[in-house]
Amino acid sequence: MPKSQVRRDHFGGLLRTLRLERRLTQEELAEAAGSSVRGIREMERGRVRSPQRRTVVLLADALRLAGEDRDRFVALARVERQPDDRVAVPDDRVAEVPHDRSALVVPGELPAAVPDLAGRAEILERLSALAADVTAGGPDSASVVVLHGPPGIGKTSLAVAAGHRLSPAFAGGQLFVDLQGASPDDPVDPAEALAGLLRSLGVPDSRVPVSPAERGGLFRTLTRDRPLLVVLDNAASEAQVRPLLPAGRGCLALVTCRRPLTGLAGAVRLPLDLLAPAAGRLLLAAIVGADRIAAEPAAADQLVKLCGRLPLAVRIAGNRLASRPQWSVGWLVDLLRDQRQRLTVLTAGDLGVRSAFEVSYRQLDPMTARVFRRASLIPGSDFEPALVAAVAGTDEDTAAAALEELVEAGVLLTMGDRYQFHDLLRLYAQERLDAEEQQASRTGAHDQMVGWLLRRTRQAGLMFEPVASRVDSPFDDDRAAAYWLNRESVNWLAALRDAARRGRHADVVAVTRALHWYSDANSHRHSWDEIFSLGVAAARAAGSPRDEAVLLNFLGWARYFCRDRNTDGLAALDRALELAQRIGDRREEAWALTYTAAIFIRIGRGGAAVDHCRRAVGLFREIGYALGEHSAASALGGALATLGRFAEAAELHGDVLAFYVQGNGLSRTGAAVAQAGAMMSLGADLAGMGRWRNAADEYARARRLFNRCGATFSEAIAIHRYGLALQALGEVDAAAEALRAALALYAALSCPWWEAQTLSALAALAGSAPGQAADARLLRQRALDRCGELDAPEVRTLRATLRRELAES
């Protein structure tokens, strides 16, 4: 071999030269010599300068060395294997720790810390406090901290930064081991890691015990009485970590892992969160330059958002900008908007978001990987195991176990009993789905999911039907059904839209019809105008005029009651009435008359409302539908009240309340909503007669019922009217408190017309108090703004009143 290519004083350099001369990779040499790739790599780097004689002989055989070259190779390894006198380990391998502590090696192995760590101040303070407890020698101090989180969250950067910050407290040294736990093919064996730790503490290779148990014993002996910081980076499991934990009370181990390592007893677990938006901007500024980020603040915020606030992604984006000074931040934002290219764009040099995810994905078992891929088909941001089971084509227990494994692997997040993708991991899961499953398989999985959601939504809706059949329902009662419908709303609405696009008319009609009674108690929770519009279109496409009439009535209700679109509501109800009369459906004709009367009451057409209600009551009575009859009677009472006939209205509403108290087949939620609605009507009648205390009592009773069944919008109206009753009674402070509570609920539900009315009432209260003229003016201006473009007689009246009051103030 050419002598010029060999460093005769360095075994690792000689090994590398010989390997390259024979054109072998480290993997090929390791396989030929029966060694590990890591072992070869560590020897070439000089970190293992004195391998065992058997290893050297096997390497010589693999390199085909003979004669003088072989003797030189073996001799150099033997020379480097000569013991030193820093730590004496007798032949029986029981360590004799020297009395002279100054002779001990003090390692300082921490890698360089990143200069631009951002958003981790709070957790660094927590680590400092834990370290202080350890160095103080407290008997209950936690000596192991696990920093865990998904790939790219910045675990290693944080651990190294914390190590440098804490190092003054650990005079015995700082050890660092990359356990390569994220690599499925080459994680570090604990025994091998122990050998490295012992060498770092000054034990010569020739004195490192062969037995893993003896290595662990020696490590614990050497660390028992010295303040030592050990950073175990990228751990795979508890079993890999346990033998590497130092024994002394004055020692602290920082472990980083994608899993929380729940099997490590006594460990403190600190999950790492995504960067806050402000921290993301700081990280970008540190990499790119503060001036450049300050010049495009909105684009910088969008960039952090598109990176999913994942530190690795933000760092890569910053590096790309730093290496391309001609790029604006907005240019990179435009590149990242394309979801199909986002993971590719988030690559810079040997850093890549996709490659970080790939490492975790390749460790998943086939079923867990399938669940990971197919869960990306779910449209909502979070999901339950039952839905995942449907899309993955497995049972719920298997899906739940796979989801927990994905959480453990750091590629899925939990939200209570639900699960959620990080945005970039969802994109990666979609990539794997497209790459690994055929189109037919993907379509089948999607159809399974849609079909399951439609069936479950219909089953949930039917739990609210009067005298509903609960046979074979997955829900115990209507409250359980409401809980599911509310939590899965994004998913079932997406499934309904998908079914409508693909012409599944019968399914769309069945689901939308089933949701009617549920919508009564959840009027402002979902997009009922869209939902019932899909139903109307499907019924028409399916050629079912009876279903179309039913759903037109539902649509008319949604438009006026949920969206305050009275004109549009009347248009739908006119069509429903005409269609019902044409096909002879008296029940739907009566409902169309009842809903139309409700709009007439709103727009001040009391006489027409009375006429429509009486016709509806007659029709319902003819067909023997008591529930419809009393609904129409309640509307008749409201119509009479608009004409000032409050006593007649109160008598009617009292009868309606008594009917609903008896139940009459309604679900528990339906009965509560109906009773509370009758109380509200009765309260309005009492208020019309000037009996404000009695009215306030009825509103308070209604409020409690609405709250109990989750009817938030109706609860807000009850609180609002209760506040007005208190105002009439002169109880100003209590009235203002109630009105503010109503305003908060209206704002949360985005009900501008009702917000405007409440703000106007609050302005009236403020205007009557000394020194609050400015507050009153501000409230009136806010009320005028909330009126917006709404167009109805009552809106126009309020708008004119507010403008006059503002001009006078």
C-alpha positions in Angstrom: 0.0 0.0 0.0 1.4 3.5 -0.7 2.9 4.8 2.5 1.8 8.3 1.7 -1.8 7.4 2.1 -1.5 5.9 5.6 -1.3 7.7 8.9 0.8 5.2 10.8 0.1 6.9 14.2 -3.7 6.6 13.8 -5.5 3.3 13.5 -8.7 4.9 12.4 -7.0 6.7 9.5 -5.3 3.5 8.4 -8.6 1.7 8.5 -10.3 4.3 6.4 -7.4 4.4 3.8 -7.4 0.6 3.4 -11.2 0.6 3.0 -11.2 3.3 0.4 -8.3 1.6 -1.5 -10.5 -1.5 -1.8 -13.5 0.6 -2.8 -15.6 -0.7 0.1 -18.4 1.3 1.8 -18.7 1.2 5.5 -21.7 -1.0 5.2 -19.9 -3.5 3.0 -16.9 -3.7 5.3 -19.1 -4.1 8.3 -21.0 -7.0 6.7 -17.7 -8.7 5.6 -16.2 -8.4 9.1 -19.3 -9.2 11.1 -19.2 -5.8 12.7 -21.7 -2.9 12.9 -21.7 0.1 10.6 -21.6 2.3 13.6 -18.5 0.5 14.9 -16.7 1.0 11.6 -17.7 4.6 11.6 -16.6 5.2 15.2 -13.2 3.6 14.6 -12.5 5.6 11.5 -13.4 8.8 13.4 -10.9 7.9 16.1 -13.6 7.6 18.8 -12.8 3.9 19.1 -9.0 3.9 18.8 -8.4 0.5 20.3 -10.8 -2.2 19.2 -10.6 -5.7 20.6 -8.0 -8.0 19.0 -10.7 -10.3 17.6 -12.4 -7.3 15.8 -9.0 -6.3 14.3 -8.3 -9.8 13.0 -11.8 -10.0 11.4 -11.2 -6.5 9.8 -7.8 -7.7 8.5 -9.5 -10.7 6.9 -12.2 -8.6 5.4 -9.6 -6.2 3.9 -7.6 -9.2 2.6 -4.4 -8.1 4.4 -1.4 -10.4 4.5 2.2 -10.4 5.5 3.8 -7.1 6.5 0.7 -5.1 5.8 -1.4 -7.3 8.1 1.3 -7.3 10.9 1.4 -3.5 10.7 -2.4 -3.2 10.9 -2.7 -5.4 13.9 0.3 -3.9 15.6 -1.0 -0.3 15.3 -4.3 -1.4 16.9 -2.3 -3.1 19.7 -0.2 0.0 20.4 -3.3 2.1 20.7 -4.8 -0.4 23.0 -2.1 0.0 25.7 -3.6 1.0 29.0 -3.1 4.3 30.6 -3.2 5.0 34.4 -6.2 7.4 34.5 -8.6 4.7 35.9 -7.5 1.3 37.1 -9.8 -1.6 36.4 -8.4 -4.9 37.7 -8.7 -8.2 35.8 -11.8 -9.2 37.7 -13.3 -6.0 36.2 -14.4 -4.5 39.5 -13.5 -0.8 39.2 -11.1 0.8 41.6 -12.0 4.5 41.5 -8.8 6.5 42.2 -8.8 8.6 45.4 -7.3 11.5 43.6 -10.3 13.0 41.9 -8.1 15.5 40.0 -6.9 12.5 37.9 -10.4 11.9 36.5 -11.2 13.0 33.0 -13.7 15.8 32.9 -15.5 15.3 29.6 -17.2 18.2 27.7 -18.9 16.5 24.8 -21.8 18.8 24.1 -22.1 19.8 20.4 -22.2 23.5 19.6 -25.5 25.1 20.5 -27.6 26.7 17.8 -27.3 30.5 18.1 -30.9 31.2 17.3 -33.0 29.1 19.6 -36.4 30.7 19.9 -39.6 30.2 21.9 -38.1 27.9 24.5 -37.4 30.3 27.4 -40.1 28.9 29.6 -38.9 25.3 29.3 -35.3 26.3 29.7 -36.3 27.9 33.0 -38.0 24.7 34.1 -34.8 22.8 33.3 -32.7 25.2 35.2 -35.0 24.7 38.2 -34.8 21.0 38.0 -31.0 21.1 37.7 -30.8 23.3 40.8 -32.8 20.7 42.7 -30.4 18.0 41.6 -27.3 19.9 42.5 -28.7 20.8 45.9 -28.9 17.1 46.6 -32.6 16.9 47.4 -33.7 13.3 48.0 -36.8 13.7 45.9 -35.1 15.5 43.0 -35.9 14.1 39.5 -32.7 13.0 37.9 -34.1 12.2 34.5 -35.9 14.6 32.1 -37.5 13.4 28.9 -37.9 16.1 26.2 -40.4 14.6 23.8 -42.3 15.6 20.7 -42.8 15.1 17.0 -40.0 15.1 14.4 -38.7 18.6 13.7 -39.9 20.1 17.0 -36.4 20.9 18.0 -35.7 18.4 20.8 -31.9 18.1 20.2 -31.4 21.9 19.8 -33.2 22.5 23.1 -31.3 19.7 24.9 -27.9 21.0 23.7 -28.8 24.6 24.5 -30.0 23.5 28.0 -26.8 21.5 28.4 -24.6 24.5 27.8 -26.7 26.6 30.1 -26.6 24.0 32.9 -23.0 22.9 32.5 -21.5 25.1 35.2 -23.6 23.3 37.7 -22.1 19.9 36.7 -18.3 20.2 37.4 -17.9 16.5 36.8 -18.4 17.0 33.1 -21.0 16.7 30.3 -21.5 13.6 28.2 -23.4 13.4 25.0 -24.5 10.3 23.1 -26.5 10.2 19.9 -28.5 7.0 20.3 -29.9 7.1 16.7 -33.2 5.9 18.0 -35.1 7.4 15.1 -33.2 5.1 12.7 -35.0 1.8 12.4 -31.8 0.1 11.0 -29.0 1.3 13.2 -30.0 2.3 16.7 -27.1 2.3 19.1 -26.8 -0.8 21.3 -26.9 0.2 25.0 -23.7 -1.9 25.6 -21.9 -0.1 22.8 -23.1 3.3 24.2 -21.9 2.3 27.6 -18.4 1.5 26.3 -18.3 5.0 24.7 -19.4 6.6 28.0 -16.7 4.7 29.9 -14.0 5.8 27.5 -15.2 9.4 27.8 -14.7 9.0 31.6 -11.1 7.9 31.1 -11.5 4.2 31.0 -9.0 2.8 28.4 -10.6 0.5 25.9 -8.6 -2.5 27.1 -10.3 -2.0 30.5 -13.8 -1.8 29.2 -15.7 -4.9 30.4 -17.0 -7.3 27.8 -20.2 -8.0 29.7 -23.0 -5.3 29.2 -24.0 -5.8 32.8 -20.4 -5.2 34.0 -20.1 -2.1 31.8 -23.3 -0.8 33.4 -21.9 -1.5 36.9 -18.7 0.3 36.2 -20.5 3.3 34.7 -22.7 3.6 37.8 -19.6 3.3 40.1 -17.8 6.1 38.2 -20.8 8.4 38.3 -22.0 7.8 41.8 -20.1 10.6 43.4 -19.6 13.2 40.7 -21.9 15.9 39.4 -22.4 14.9 35.8 -24.8 16.0 33.0 -25.6 13.2 30.5 -27.5 14.1 27.3 -29.0 11.0 25.7 -30.2 12.3 22.3 -32.6 10.6 20.0 -33.5 7.7 22.2 -35.5 4.7 20.8 -37.0 3.2 23.9 -36.8 2.9 27.7 -34.7 -0.3 27.4 -32.1 1.6 25.4 -32.0 4.4 28.0 -32.1 2.6 31.4 -28.5 1.2 31.4 -27.1 4.7 30.5 -28.6 6.6 33.4 -25.9 7.8 35.9 -26.3 6.7 39.5 -25.3 9.7 41.5 -27.7 12.1 43.2 -25.8 15.0 41.7 -26.3 13.7 38.1 -28.9 14.8 35.6 -29.8 13.0 32.5 -31.6 14.8 29.6 -33.2 12.4 27.2 -34.7 13.4 23.9 -37.2 11.1 22.2 -40.2 11.3 19.9 -42.0 9.1 22.4 -42.6 10.2 26.0 -40.9 7.0 27.3 -43.7 6.4 29.8 -41.9 3.3 31.2 -39.1 5.3 32.7 -39.9 5.5 36.4 -39.5 8.8 38.2 -38.8 10.8 35.0 -40.1 14.3 34.4 -41.6 14.5 30.9 -41.6 17.8 29.1 -43.5 17.8 25.8 -42.3 20.4 23.2 -45.0 22.5 21.6 -45.1 24.2 18.2 -43.6 27.7 18.1 -45.8 30.6 19.0 -46.2 32.9 16.0 -44.0 35.6 17.6 -41.3 33.0 18.4 -41.5 31.8 14.7 -40.9 35.4 13.6 -37.9 35.8 16.0 -36.4 32.6 14.6 -36.8 33.8 11.0 -35.3 37.2 11.9 -32.3 35.5 13.6 -31.6 33.5 10.4 -32.5 36.0 7.7 -32.0 39.3 9.4 -34.4 41.5 11.4 -34.6 44.2 8.7 -35.6 41.7 6.0 -38.4 40.3 8.1 -39.5 43.7 9.3 -39.9 44.8 5.7 -42.6 42.1 5.1 -44.2 41.4 8.4 -47.5 39.9 7.0 -45.6 37.6 4.7 -43.3 36.5 7.6 -46.4 35.6 9.7 -47.8 33.7 6.8 -44.5 31.9 6.2 -44.5 30.7 9.9 -48.1 29.6 9.5 -47.4 27.6 6.3 -44.4 26.0 8.1 -46.9 24.7 10.6 -45.0 26.6 13.3 -42.6 23.6 13.3 -39.1 24.7 14.3 -37.3 22.5 11.7 -39.6 23.8 8.9 -39.2 27.5 10.0 -35.4 27.0 10.2 -35.3 25.5 6.7 -37.4 28.3 5.3 -35.1 30.8 6.9 -32.0 29.0 5.5 -33.5 29.1 2.0 -34.2 32.8 2.3 -30.7 33.5 3.7 -29.1 31.7 0.8 -31.2 33.6 -1.7 -31.0 37.3 -0.9 -32.8 38.1 -4.1 -35.9 36.3 -2.9 -38.6 38.2 -1.0 -40.4 36.6 1.9 -43.6 36.7 -0.1 -41.9 34.8 -3.0 -41.2 31.9 -0.7 -44.7 32.1 0.8 -46.2 31.8 -2.7 -44.1 28.6 -3.3 -45.3 27.1 0.0 -49.0 27.7 -0.8 -48.9 24.8 -3.2 -49.6 21.9 -0.8 -48.3 19.4 -3.4 -44.9 21.0 -3.4 -44.7 22.3 0.2 -42.6 19.4 1.6 -40.2 19.6 -1.3 -39.8 23.3 -0.9 -39.0 22.8 2.8 -35.6 21.3 2.0 -32.3 23.0 2.4 -29.0 21.1 2.0 -29.2 18.0 4.2 -32.1 19.4 6.2 -35.6 18.3 5.1 -39.0 18.0 6.7 -39.9 15.1 4.6 -36.8 13.1 5.6 -37.5 13.8 9.3 -41.0 12.4 8.9 -39.7 9.4 6.8 -37.6 8.1 9.6 -40.6 7.7 11.9 -42.9 6.4 9.2 -40.5 3.6 8.3 -40.6 2.2 11.9 -44.4 1.7 11.8 -45.9 -1.7 11.5 -48.0 -2.3 8.4 -51.4 -1.7 10.0 -50.3 1.4 11.9 -48.8 2.8 8.7 -52.1 2.1 6.9 -54.0 4.0 9.6 -51.5 6.9 9.3 -52.0 7.1 5.5 -55.7 6.7 5.4 -56.4 9.1 8.3 -55.2 11.8 5.9 -58.5 11.3 4.0 -60.5 12.6 6.9 -61.6 16.1 6.1 -61.8 17.5 9.6 -58.8 18.7 11.7 -59.5 16.1 14.4 -61.1 12.7 14.5 -62.2 9.7 16.7 -61.1 6.1 16.5 -64.4 4.9 15.1 -64.1 7.1 12.0 -60.5 6.0 11.5 -61.6 2.4 11.7 -64.1 3.1 8.9 -61.5 4.7 6.6 -58.8 2.2 7.4 -61.1 -0.8 6.9 -60.5 -2.3 10.4 -62.2 -2.6 13.7 -62.3 0.2 16.3 -60.0 -1.5 18.8 -57.3 -2.0 16.2 -57.7 1.6 15.0 -57.5 2.9 18.6 -54.3 0.9 19.2 -52.7 2.1 16.0 -53.6 5.8 16.8 -52.0 5.5 20.2 -48.9 4.0 18.6 -48.8 7.0 16.2 -49.0 9.4 19.1 -46.1 7.5 20.8 -44.1 7.7 17.6 -44.6 11.5 17.6 -46.5 11.7 14.2 -50.0 12.3 15.6 -51.3 14.7 18.3 -54.0 14.1 20.8 -56.9 16.4 21.8 -58.5 14.7 24.8 -60.0 11.5 23.3 -59.5 12.7 19.7 -56.5 12.8 17.4 -55.1 15.4 15.1 -52.4 15.7 12.4 -49.8 18.4 12.4 -50.4 20.2 9.0 -47.1 19.1 7.5 -47.5 15.5 8.7 -51.0 15.4 7.0 -49.3 16.4 3.8 -46.7 13.7 4.3 -49.4 11.1 5.0 -51.2 12.1 1.8 -48.0 11.6 -0.1 -47.5 8.1 1.3 -51.1 7.3 0.5 -50.7 8.3 -3.1 -47.4 6.5 -3.4 -48.3 3.3 -1.7 -51.9 2.6 -2.5 -53.6 2.2 -5.8 -56.3 4.6 -6.9 -59.0 2.0 -6.5 -57.9 1.4 -2.9 -57.9 5.1 -2.1 -61.3 5.6 -3.6 -62.7 2.6 -1.7 -61.3 4.0 1.6 -62.8 7.4 0.9 -66.2 5.9 0.0 -66.2 3.7 3.2 -65.6 6.8 5.2 -68.3 8.9 3.5 -70.8 6.0 3.8 -70.0 5.5 7.5 -70.4 9.2 8.2 -73.7 9.5 6.4 -75.1 6.4 8.3 -74.0 7.6 11.7 -75.3 11.2 11.0 -78.7 9.8 10.1 -78.8 7.6 13.1 -77.8 10.5 15.4 -80.5 12.8 13.8 -83.2 10.2 14.3 -82.6 10.2 18.0 -84.4 13.6 18.1 -87.5 12.5 16.2 -90.8 12.5 18.2 -91.4 8.8 19.2 -88.0 8.0 17.6 -87.1 4.3 17.0 -83.9 3.7 18.9 -83.5 0.1 17.7 -79.9 -0.7 16.6 -78.8 2.9 17.3 -75.2 3.4 18.4 -76.4 6.2 20.7 -77.9 5.7 24.1 -80.0 8.9 23.9 -80.4 12.2 22.2 -77.8 13.9 24.3 -75.2 11.3 23.2 -76.3 11.8 19.6 -76.0 15.6 20.0 -72.5 15.3 21.4 -71.4 13.2 18.4 -73.1 15.5 15.9 -71.5 18.6 17.4 -68.0 17.1 17.6 -68.0 15.5 14.1 -69.8 18.4 12.3 -66.9 19.2 10.0 -66.6 15.6 9.0 -70.3 14.7 8.4 -70.9 18.0 6.6 -68.0 17.3 4.3 -69.4 13.8 3.7 -72.8 15.3 2.9 -71.3 17.7 0.4 -69.4 14.9 -1.2 -72.5 12.8 -1.5 -74.3 15.7 -3.1 -71.5 16.2 -5.6 -71.5 12.6 -6.6 -75.3 12.3 -7.0 -76.1 10.2 -4.0 -79.5 11.8 -3.8 -81.3 9.3 -1.7 -78.5 9.5 1.0 -78.6 13.3 1.0 -82.4 13.4 1.4 -82.4 10.8 4.2 -79.7 12.6 6.2 -81.0 16.1 5.8 -84.6 15.0 6.7 -83.2 13.2 9.8 -81.5 16.3 11.1 -84.6 18.5 11.3 -85.5 18.0 15.0 -81.8 18.2 16.0 -81.6 21.6 14.2 -84.3 23.0 16.5 -82.0 22.8 19.5 -78.9 23.7 17.5 -80.2 26.5 15.3 -77.0 28.5 15.1 -74.4 25.8 15.5 -74.3 24.5 11.9 -75.0 25.9 8.4 -78.6 24.8 8.2 -79.3 26.9 5.1 -76.6 25.1 3.2 -77.6 21.7 4.6 -81.2 22.0 3.8 -80.4 23.5 0.4 -78.4 20.3 -0.4 -81.5 18.3 0.6 -83.9 20.3 -1.6 -81.6 19.9 -4.6 -81.2 16.2 -4.0 -85.0 15.7 -3.6 -85.6 17.6 -6.8 -83.0 15.6 -8.7 -84.4 12.3 -7.3 -87.9 13.4 -8.5 -89.5 13.3 -5.0 -91.8 16.3 -4.6 -92.9 15.1 -1.1 -89.3 15.2 0.1 -88.8 18.5 -1.7 -91.7 20.1 0.1 -90.5 18.9 3.5 -87.0 20.2 2.9 -88.2 23.5 1.4 -90.0 24.1 4.7 -86.8 23.3 6.6 -84.9 25.6 4.3 -87.4 28.5 4.8 -87.0 28.1 8.6 -83.2 28.1 8.4 -83.2 31.3 6.3 -85.4 33.4 8.5 -84.6 32.0 12.0 -80.9 31.2 11.6 -79.8 33.9 9.1 -82.4 36.6 9.5 -83.0 36.5 5.8 -86.8 37.0 5.8 -87.3 37.6 2.1 -85.3 34.5 1.1 -87.2 32.5 3.7 -90.5 33.5 2.3 -89.4 32.5 -1.2 -88.6 29.0 0.0 -91.8 28.7 1.9 -93.9 29.9 -1.0 -92.4 27.1 -3.1 -93.1 24.6 -0.3 -96.7 25.7 0.0 -97.4 25.6 -3.7 -95.8 22.1 -4.0 -97.6 20.7 -1.0 -100.9 21.9 -2.3 -100.2 20.5 -5.7 -99.5 17.0 -4.4 -102.1 17.2 -1.6 -99.7 17.0 1.3 -101.7 18.8 4.0 -99.1 18.3 6.7 -96.4 20.1 4.7 -99.0 22.7 3.6 -99.7 23.4 7.3 -96.0 23.6 8.2 -95.4 26.1 5.3 -98.3 28.3 6.6 -96.9 28.1 10.2 -93.4 29.1 9.2 -94.7 31.8 6.9 -96.7 33.2 9.8 -93.5 33.4 11.9 -91.9 35.6 9.3 -95.0 37.8 9.0 -94.9 38.3 12.8 -91.2 39.5 12.4 -92.0 42.0 9.6 -95.1 43.4 11.3 -97.9 41.7 9.3 -99.8 40.5 12.3 -103.2 40.2 10.5 -101.8 38.0 7.8 -100.0 35.9 10.4 -103.2 35.3 12.3 -104.9 34.1 9.1 -102.1 31.7 8.2 -101.9 30.3 11.7 -105.6 29.6 11.9 -105.5 27.8 8.6 -102.5 25.8 9.8 -104.2 24.8 13.1 -107.2 23.6 11.1 -105.1 21.5 8.8 -103.1 19.9 11.6 -106.3 19.1 13.5 -107.9 17.5 10.4 -105.0 15.0 10.0 -104.7 14.4 13.8 -101.2 15.8 14.2 -101.3 17.3 17.7 -97.6 18.3 17.7 -98.1 20.4 14.6 -101.4 21.8 15.9 -99.8 23.2 19.0 -96.8 24.6 17.1 -99.2 26.5 14.9 -101.2 27.5 18.0 -98.0 28.9 19.5 -97.4 31.0 16.4 -101.0 32.2 16.5 -100.4 33.5 20.0 -97.4 35.4 18.8 -99.5 36.9 16.0 -102.2 38.0 18.4 -99.5 39.6 20.6 -98.3 41.7 17.7 -101.9 43.0 17.5 -101.9 43.9 21.2 -104.2 41.0 22.2 -101.9 39.9 24.9 -104.4 38.2 27.2 -105.6 35.9 24.4 -102.0 35.2 23.4 -101.1 34.3 27.1 -104.1 31.9 27.3 -103.0 30.1 24.1 -99.3 30.0 25.2 -100.3 28.6 28.6 -102.2 25.7 26.8 -99.2 25.1 24.6 -96.9 24.9 27.6 -99.1 22.4 29.3 -99.1 20.3 26.2 -95.3 20.3 26.0 -94.9 19.5 29.7 -96.7 16.2 29.1 -93.9 15.2 26.6 -96.2 14.0 23.8 -93.5 11.8 22.3 -90.8 14.4 22.0 -87.2 13.5 22.8 -85.8 14.8 26.1 -84.0 17.6 24.3 -87.0 18.3 22.0 -89.4 18.6 25.0 -87.1 20.9 26.9 -86.7 23.2 23.8 -90.4 23.2 23.2 -91.3 24.0 26.8 -88.6 26.8 27.0 -90.0 28.2 23.7 -93.5 28.3 25.2 -92.2 30.0 28.3 -90.5 32.7 26.2 -93.8 33.3 24.3 -95.7 33.5 27.6 -93.0 35.9 29.0 -93.5 38.2 26.0 -97.3 38.2 26.6 -96.8 39.1 30.2 -94.4 41.9 29.3 -97.0 43.2 26.8 -99.4 43.5 29.7 -96.8 45.3 31.8 -96.3 42.4 34.2 -92.6 42.7 34.1 -91.7 40.6 37.2 -93.8 37.7 35.9 -92.2 38.1 32.5 -88.7 38.1 34.0 -89.5 34.9 35.9 -90.6 33.1 32.7 -87.5 34.3 30.8 -85.3 33.0 33.7 -87.0 29.6 33.6 -86.6 29.4 29.8 -82.9 30.3 30.1 -82.2 27.4 32.5 -83.9 25.0 30.2 -82.2 26.2 27.0 -78.8 26.1 28.9 -79.5 22.5 30.0 -80.0 21.2 26.5 -77.3 23.3 24.8 -79.6 25.6 22.8 -77.1 28.5 23.0 -78.9 30.9 20.6 -82.2 30.5 22.3 -80.5 30.9 25.7 -79.0 34.2 24.5 -82.5 35.5 23.5 -83.8 34.4 26.9 -81.0 36.3 28.7 -81.6 39.3 26.4 -85.3 39.5 27.2 -84.6 38.9 30.9 -82.3 41.9 30.8 -85.0 44.1 29.1 -87.5 43.0 31.8 -85.1 44.0 34.5 -84.5 47.3 32.7 -88.3 48.0 32.8 -88.2 47.2 36.5 -85.5 49.8 37.1 -82.9 47.2 38.1 -80.2 48.9 35.9 -77.1 47.1 37.1 -78.6 43.6 36.9 -80.1 44.5 33.5 -76.7 45.6 32.1 -75.1 42.4 33.4 -77.7 40.3 31.7 -77.5 42.2 28.4 -73.7 41.9 28.4 -74.0 38.1 28.9 -76.4 37.9 26.0 -74.1 40.1 23.8 -71.2 37.7 24.4 -73.2 34.7 23.3 -74.5 36.5 20.2 -71.0 37.5 19.2 -69.7 33.9 19.6 -72.5 32.7 17.4 -72.1 35.6 14.9 -75.6 37.0 15.1 -75.2 40.6 14.0 -78.9 41.6 14.2 -79.2 40.4 17.7 -75.9 42.0 18.6 -77.3 45.3 17.3 -80.4 45.1 19.4 -78.5 44.2 22.5 -75.9 47.0 22.0 -78.8 49.5 21.5 -80.4 48.4 24.8 -77.0 48.8 26.5 -76.7 52.2 25.0 -80.0 53.2 26.4 -78.9 52.1 29.9 -75.7 54.0 29.6 -77.4 57.1 28.2 -79.7 57.2 31.3 -76.7 57.2 33.7 -74.8 60.4 34.5 -71.3 60.7 33.0 -71.7 57.9 30.5 -72.7 59.8 27.4 -69.5 58.8 25.6 -70.0 55.1 26.4 -73.6 55.4 25.1 -72.5 57.0 21.9 -69.8 54.2 21.3 -72.4 51.5 21.9 -74.8 53.1 19.4 -72.1 53.3 16.8 -71.3 49.6 17.4 -74.9 48.8 17.1 -75.2 50.7 13.8 -72.2 48.9 12.5 -73.7 45.5 13.3 -76.9 46.3 11.4 -74.7 46.2 8.3 -76.5 45.3 5.2 -79.4 43.5 6.8 -82.7 44.5 5.2 -85.9 44.0 7.1 -88.4 46.5 8.5 -87.2 46.1 12.1 -83.6 46.5 11.0 -84.4 49.7 9.0 -86.3 51.1 12.1 -83.4 50.4 14.4 -80.9 51.8 12.0 -82.9 55.1 11.7 -83.3 55.3 15.5 -79.6 54.8 16.0 -78.6 57.5 13.4 -81.0 60.0 15.0 -79.7 59.3 18.5 -76.1 59.6 17.3 -76.9 62.9 15.6 -78.5 64.2 18.8 -75.7 63.1 21.2 
